[in-house]
Each structure stands twice: as structure tokens, then as C-alpha cells.
Amino acid sequence: MKFKSLTVFLVISSFFLTCILSIWKIMSTLQGLNFTDLNITGVFFNGILLSLLFVLIGNRINHLIKIFLLSFLFSLLYFFFNETSAYWYIFGVFLITVFFTNKLKKYNIQSLTEDFISEKIIFDFITLFGIVFFAFVILFPFYIMLVTSFKTQIALLVNPLDFSLDFSKSFAELFKSYFVIFDTYNFGRYILISSAVSIGTVIVTLLFAIPAAYAVARLNFFGKNFLSTSILIIYMFPAIVLVIPLYTVFSQLGLRNSIFGLLIVYTATTLPVAIYMLQGYFKSIPKEIEDAGIMDGQSWFGIILKIIIPLSLPAITSVALYVFMIAWNEFLFSLMFLDSPKSFTLSRAIQYLSGDAETPRQYLMAGSVIVTLPVLFIFVYFEKYLVSGLTSGSVKG
Amino acid sequence: MSDTLSKLEKRTAYTLVLPAVLLVFAIVLFPIFANVWISFKDIKLKDIRIPEPRAKKIVKSISENQSELKIIYKLRNSSLIQEIRNVQFQDKFPKDISPINLDSRCNFQSKKVICNFGNWEAKYRENFEIAIKNNNGEIIDKKKIKSQKPILSGKADNPLLSTNFTLDNFKKVFYENNFVELLLTTFYFTFFGTVGAIIFGILAAQLVNQNIQGRTYMRGILLFPYVGPVVALAYTWTLLLDPNSGTLNALLVNFNIIEKPINLLGQKYITMSILGFELKLRLALTTVIFFEIWRYFPLAFLFILARLQAIPQSLYEAADVDGASPIQKFIHITLPQITAIISILFMIRFIWNFNKFEDIFLLTGGASGTRTLPINVYQQGFAVSDIGMGSAVSIVIVMLLISFMVIYFRLIGKKANEI
């Protein structure tokens, strides 16, 4: 029994260590270090040795001293068996081992005899592994997007694995792609258009949605149930089936290539979500407050303006941020309706850039960074509002 | 009294709701019905421009005498297919200028030449000339004449509004369009994309729900692919997966995992031999499905996490007392608690994946076996320029969607209200 759980412990923990060290090796390869072998088996057996030593030493020496000693030994071993001379790389290995051995803290010879300990070990390390895995898989493309925008076409062709940034270059040299897309490709204009369309959509959507959501939440009228179910159904309908009729009608009305046309479409497509999210919140406001307002002789306009809006500012903020993000990220309609570079939004402009095979990839990535940053910034900054909104309103995507 | 109050309430409600409803009707519901109309018509992209009469004005000197000029109007019908009826022409001249030998179709009054050109058939062209002279014998300012633009008007049929209907589009959709393959691809993409997103969502939610440090940061990071703009993310992935200089292939080759780069987005099939069996895998489609999973598992993750956090901790404590293993706890406590949300997520994501256009369009453009129904709408409507066909494919999508929704509301509509 004890032998079985010890084996599970050694294999699983060492497997985890091998995974993080491989990721570290891959990331270092992308910094220009010349590795050609992941050396998985070597690391794996060293890892088993490390875990075994850790368990055998047990509580005989202070935990801190133990982990630093073991990590130092491991790094030294790693240094002699690997093909590198970069000290920062070995230092990284050392830090990773310290992190790893620290995670082993709760295991010793005694704890390996507990009930279900093998399952618990597997769960523990799969959790750790999962977090590293998910974080890596998600952040890696964003990282590549960012660093590619600082490289040059030639450097990338010579060595597609070297993403190291040369900080000895001047500021203008390093940010060259960004200067180019602003100077030659007019990205300043596209940022303005995208912002105007997105902010415009937010304002118009709120103007239409707040009264409608209030009516759906509070007032009794014929067709109310029908309306609230059809909001959900309309929400399910895809943009792609609207495209052809809207394209033909907009062509004949001359609304193509106009920001106004885009604004109407964005507003109409975001209205159902906005109404749905807002009415849910309005329902949670105690009705007595409004009754007091009615007693004071307020009209519905006064009630909405003076009672409902101030009380539901958090919900309105989250709806506004969502609508902004949807409009900012929108691509299909801007592809269909805009074909003159004068009226491009950012997304459309990047797609247009990529249509030319000659466009160097760092320009494309610089554009991508520019279109991504505001959204991520808003998301990180307002995460609390947005996450609660997401789960209540389920934003389409 | 209460009667008038409820009447007032109703009227207020309608005024509040009406603007939103009208806008949504015009932009969302009207196009769905318009699709039905267009799908029964033989209509191409070039037909949707309403034909109009056009004129290009060229001013020429006749001789040495600069008080006389010749104006040539290059008249044409902008449409190659349709006639324009009852074309009216009007051009204005400065004072003291009058035409010489004016065409019989025209007359001159109060400084204006007004002509009635009758009907122009499709592709109609004519070089129409007017000679003018200055009554006082002074020099005519060419630029001034040139800057005055003629006004033309005429009546033409709007092919969108005509009442010729045909079933050809639907025949083509079902018989000439590789319809079965199209449908299968769409279903593969939708089904595996949905299932994959939910599985990864459960895994991620289970991870984040453990008591780990930096849990909120992790939750934020996991949502990045979902909130980022499609265009940026799709191009980053195209770059990563590029066979010639993409990072992923370069890494795999560098570490000797593969011998030569694989064109993950441009190759339709890949043959793999597993245990002696030759397995043919739809490579590009699989890659696109993985992108789809990468981008949309965060939504599943978030919903499942919210549900997981609502499970009372006492259930797990009781299980601990009973001596349950972690796997038993997951199967007997966690899983039953999240089945409802998973079934809802499955349906919602199924419908949205079914309609997904941007992701596939940006990654492969529908090439190498990744053509789904929404991609086909675009290809028919704008690449082949057949608006009618595009609409017919849209109608097929709408029909399928309606049947999904009916199934959805029958099966889990009630459950959805319980949550």
C-alpha cells in the first residue's frame, strides 16, 4: 500500500516538474537559446530522485533549508547535463524547483499512508498542472502577438524562434511597427472611427433600452410576455442570416460605408441583450421606492431619471461596458458594410491589411495589439461588474 | 378610476417600448422575412444597384470664335440589364447664352435646356451634343460651363421589388451545392466545438474552484480569449500555425517532434496510423474546432464555476465523513449539481456555434474542408455574387435554427426556468 502510493507520488510529482521545466525550456528557446532536445526522460528521472530525496529527508531539517538545498542540487545537476551556458536560464530552473519542492511540503512518509492518498496526490498535481497548462495555452498567443509586433520581418525569417527583444535599440526602432501603422496605414483614423461607433452604440442602446426594460420589468401591458420571450428568441438569431437583406437595403439607401448605418445595426443587435440584462436588475429594485416617487407626483420620465437610473448604476455600467465591447470587437457587419478605407473600423482595417500578402506580419500584430489592448484593459479593470453581468445575461459570441 | 390608471399605464408602457421594438423589427426581424422574399428570386449582386441615367459633360471649342462652344454629353444607362423609362434631362446655362440648332427632343426656356429622352434600353449609350453661343459675342468661360452638372432622372424597376419568383435557388442549394457535405461539416464543427468547450469548461472550473492562490486572477486570465477581438486572435493563431515560419511548427521541428512542418490550416486530410489502422482525419476542420474551443470554453467555464460555487460546502464535508474519495465526490456530488447548467450551455453554444462565421472565415476562409453553412451564405452572396442563393442558404439556416429552438424549449425550457 505504502509502496504503491509512494510510486504514484514520485511519478506524478516528477511528471508535473517535467511539464513546467519543458514549458520553461520552450519559453527560453523563444528567447533565442539554442535548445534542440526537450530531454524529457532525463528531467523525469532527476525529478523522481528529487521527490524521493525530499520524502526521505522528511522533517529532519528545516523546510526552507531543505528546499533551497535540494533545488540547488537539482539545478547543479541540470546544469551539467544540459547544453546551455545562460545563467538566467539555470536561475529560472532553480526558482521553478524551489516552487515545486515547496508544493511538496505536505507530503512525508507518514502522510503517504492516509486513505485515498494516491487519488489525492493525482488530484493535487493535476490541479497544479491544469493551472499551468491553461495559463500557458491562453497567454501564449497573446504573448506571441505582443512580441511579434516588436520584431522585424527579416529577423523573423532568419530565426522564427527568436522573439527576444533588443532593448539596446532606440525607442523609435523598437516601436517601428506602431509608427508605421499610424503613419502609412492611418490607424489613428480607424481608432477614432471604432471609438465613435462603439461609444455611439453604447449611448443609443442605453437610450432605447432603459425605458423599454423599465416597461418590461414594471408595467402591465398587453403582449408583455410575448415581448420578453421574443427578446430571448431574437437574441438567438445569428447575424449571418441578416447580412444579405441588410446589405441589399443598405446599398439601395446609400447607408453602406457610413458610420451611421453601422451604428443602427449595432444598436439593434445589442438591444435585446441590453433589455434582458437591465430588466432583470430593475425587477430587483424594491417597488416601494417608486411608489413614493409616484406619490410625489413624478411622471414615468421622472421616475426613470431620478429613481431607477441612480439605483441601477452598477447594472447600467456593466451593460454599457458589454455593449462597448461587442461593438468594438464586431467584425461581420463591418466586413459587409464597409469597403472604402475612409470608413473602416479597426477590425475591418486589420482584415484589409491581411488581405495584402505583402503586409509584414509585425504590422498585422501591431494592429492586433492596438485593437486588443482597450478591450482587455476594460475587462481587467471592471472584471467584477463584467463577470456578474456575463453570468446573468449570457453575452452572445 | 383604476380603469383610467391602467389605461395610462398601458399607454406609457407602449411609448417606452415602441422605439426599441421598432428598431429591432426593422434591423432584425424584417431581414429574416426579406430573406424569404429574396431567396425565391433570381437576383445577382449587380442587380441590386438601381439603374440610373448618367451623363459625362465635355466642353469643346468649335473654332477660333470663342463666343461659341460645343458641349458633348456622354449619356449612358448605368445598368447592363435593365431599361430606364422616361429619362428627363436638364442643364442650366449662365445668362446671355443660348443653344444653336437644339435637338428636337429638347427645348430651351429660362436659361435651362430640358430634354425628354424617352426610354433607354440596357447598355444604352449616346453622345449627345449641344452647341451654344453667347448672344453678346463675348468669350464664354469654359470652366463655368463645365462646373454646372446636368440633372438626369428616370424610372426603373427595382429588381428586388419585381414579382418574378423561382425555385431555382433552393434546387441549387440542395442538389448542386454539395449539400450533404456542407451539412456534415457544419454539424462536426458545431458538435465537437460545443462538446469540447464544455469539457474544457468543466475542467477549468473544477481547477479554479479549488482553494488556490490567485484564483480571481486565474478567472480573469481564462476569460481573455472570450473577450478579445476575433480579428486579432484569429490572425495571431494563423501566424502561430503557419507552416513556413509559424512558431508552433518551428518549435515542433526544432525539438524533433515532427520531421517537416504541417499545414494545420491548409490541409484537408491527414492520415494517421494508430495500431495499424489507417485513420483519415479532417485536419483543417479539427484545427478550426480547436480554435473554437480555445475561444469559447471560457464562457462554459464561467457558468459552471458560478454553479460550483453555489454548491453547499456541507455536502462535501458529509462525504468526507462517509469516507468518499475525490473521484466519488466529483461523480456523486458535483456532477448532478451541474447537469442542468451543462444542458443549457450545450444548447446555447450549439446554436451559436452553428451560426459561427467570423472565426472560420478569418482562419481559413472556408477552404480545405471547413466550409460550413454560414460560410456558404457569404460565399454564395458575395464571392459568387448570387444574392438569391445566399438568401436561400440563410433560409436553410433559419429553418434548422427554429427546429433546434423547438427541441430546446421542449426538452430543457422548463429546466432553464428553475435555475
Interface residues (C-beta under 8 A of the other chain):
Chain A: I26 T29 L30 F35 T36 D37 L38 D115 F116 E119 K120 F123 T127 G130 I131 F134 A135 V137 I138 L139 P141 F142 I144 M145 T148 L156 L157 P160 L161 F208 A209 P211 A212 Y214 A215 V216 L219 N220 F221 F222 K224 L227 I233 I234 M236 F237 P238 A239 I240 V241 L242 V243 I244 P245 L246 Y247 T248 V249 S251 Q252 I264 V265 T267 A268 T269 L271 P272 I275 W300 M325 W328 N329 F331 L332 M336 L346 S347 I350 Q351 S354 R361 L364 M365 G367 S368 V369 V371 T372 V375 L376 F379 V380 E383 L386 V387 L390 T391 S394 K396 G397
Chain B: S6 E9 K10 T12 A13 Y14 L16 V17 P19 A20 V21 L23 V24 A26 I27 V28 L29 F30 P31 I32 A34 N35 I38 I48 R49 I50 N158 L160 L203 A204 L207 Q210 I212 T216 M218 R219 G220 I221 L222 L223 F224 P225 Y226 V227 G228 P229 V230 V231 A232 L233 Y235 T236 W237 L239 L240 S245 G246 T247 A250 L251 N254 F255 N256 W294 R295 Y296 L299 L302 F303 A306 G323 S325 P326 I327 I348 I351 W352 F354 N355 F357 E358 L362 P374 V377 Y378 G381 F382 I387 G390 S391 S394 I397 V398 L401 M405
